């Protein structure tokens, strides 16, 4: 419960906003803001046409890693 409260107070450009949660018996859910372009895993793990894996350029992977690092740094401060 403390983690949910901490996450809900966090606001940063590199972190998706937590809008709410549900905790009922054994069922738990976190509700995050809508991401119109989908989540990051869609771009990393999905396959393109002809069942071929998509490959992201090194620059894109670097930018993703940098954004994640900035979000983590923000959380630690």
N, C-alpha and C positions, 0 to 999 in steps of 0.2 A: 504494500500500500504506500509506503514511503517513497519507493522508486517511482510509482505512478504520479505522485504529487510533485516530485522533483522534475520529472520529464514534462509534466503539463505546464510548469513555470518557465521552461526553457524556450527561448526565442532566438533563433539565429538563421541566417540565410541558407546555411548548409545543413540544417536539421529540419526534418518534416515536423510540423506541429501536431501534437497529440490533442485531439478534440474531446475525447471522452473514453470511458471504459465501462466494462460490464463484468461483474464478479458475482456469479450466482451458482452456489454449490460447487460442482466440479467444472463448470463452464466459465471461461475467462476470455475476454476480448479487449483489444486496444483499438480505438478508432482514430485514425490519422486523417489529416487533410487530404483532399482529392489531388491526385497527381495527373494532370491532363495528358502527359506524355508517357504515362506508365512508370513503373518502378525501374530502378537501375538494372535489376537482374534480367529484365526483359531484353535489354540491349546487350548484356554480356553473355547470357546463356541461350537465348532463343536462336532459332535457325531461320535463315533466309529462304529464298525460293530454291527449288530443286533440292531441299533438305540439306543444304550446305551450311555449316556453322558460320556465323558472322564473325568477322575479325575486326576488332577495334584497333585503330592506329596507336602507336606508342604515345604520341602526344595526348590523345584522348584519355588513355589509361593513366598517364601522369596527372592530367588535370583532375580526373576523378579521385585519385589517391590524395592529391593536394587538398581538394575540397573536404574529403573525409578527415584528413589530418587537422584542418582548420576547425572543423566542427568538434573534434575530440579535444583540441587545445582549449576551445571556448568552454567546454564542459568542465575541464579540469581547473579552469580559473574561476 
